[in-house]
Amino acid sequence: MLEDVSGRIDAVRQQIAEAARGVGRKAADVTLIAVSKTFGAEDIQPVIEAGQRHFGENRVQEALAKWPGLRDTYADLTLHLIGPLQSNKAKEAVGLFDVIHSIDREKIARALAAEMEKQGRRIPCFIQVNTGEEEQKAGVAPGEAGSLVALCRGELGLEIAGLMCIPPVDEEPAIHFAFLAKLAGELGLKGLSMGMSGDYTTAVELGATHVRVGSAIFGVRG
Ligand SMILES: *Cc1c(COP(=O)(O)O)cnc(C)c1O
């Protein structure tokens, strides 16, 4: 099991390095987030043992059930919240996570800012942009991203690391990654959280600073 997992992680890291090199970027400028949603602590532990330190979860409740225990054992982990957040979970999210990728509206930005103030924690955040303007999908509309970023950085004093997107499943992801990169540039943001198991090399070629890779590391989710 451990060998399988470390082989898969090595393969992903190698792909990232190759994609980065191909466009004159450094592999070290891309953070690999291993997305461990639906997997338990017993599946995650071998991935940590294989040297992986950044992990992503999409549900606060699920993350609370497994990460505090793992963190007692491994002190140097960075935990990323990559899924949609309700404001009634802001307290727990701020208490547990180190980076939040999914701010997509004023209400949640305000709730997070208030919690960070209360808990004395300043957590870097990404603004999630609904680049495909899909009705059912989380994310701020592209045309409203600028004003949300301005509110977060200005009045709310949040540390905005960059932009995040999840392209529509039936469209060419490169178009969405290029769009997100352009939008981030216009807003003066450096971070780009984009790319999953099926398209992370494309994302790296288009400037991703954070790729969120689940099944290519953990295997298919049950
Ligand atoms: C599940 C998930 C991923 C990882 O997806 P894979 O295709 O398994 O790599 C990435 N980002 C978000 C927001 C997710 O929910």
The ligand as a Gaussian input file, in Angstrom:
#p B3LYP/6-31G(d) Opt

LIG

0 1
 C      -12.600000      16.408000      -5.125000
 C      -11.998000      17.699000      -5.499000
 C      -10.751000      17.753000      -6.146000
 C       -9.961000      16.522000      -6.546000
 O      -10.572000      15.825000      -7.577000
 P       -9.832000      14.608000      -8.337000
 O      -10.451000      14.593000      -9.674000
 O      -10.085000      13.384000      -7.543000
 O       -8.379000      14.936000      -8.388000
 C      -10.230000      18.998000      -6.450000
 N      -10.884000      20.135000      -6.119000
 C      -12.063000      20.125000      -5.493000
 C      -12.714000      21.406000      -5.157000
 C      -12.662000      18.910000      -5.160000
 O      -13.853000      18.920000      -4.525000

